[in-house]
Amino acid sequence: MKWSEVRQHFPERCVLVEALKSETRGNERIIEEMSVIDDFENGNAAW
């Protein structure tokens, strides 16, 4: 999934994702494709 698809499927949720395809550009890690492992109501629940 792309980030826009994740946000569409999990609006207003905190998500834990696994990077499936990524690259480094300068000092940034860019995740191009991801898989949602779990979703949470809020960030505290995720931790």
Secondary structure as GFF3:
##gff-version 3
##sequence-region A 1 47
A	DSSP	alpha_helix	3	9	.	.	.	ID=ss1
A	DSSP	beta_strand	14	25	.	.	.	ID=ss2
A	DSSP	beta_strand	28	40	.	.	.	ID=ss3
A	DSSP	alpha_helix	43	46	.	.	.	ID=ss4
###
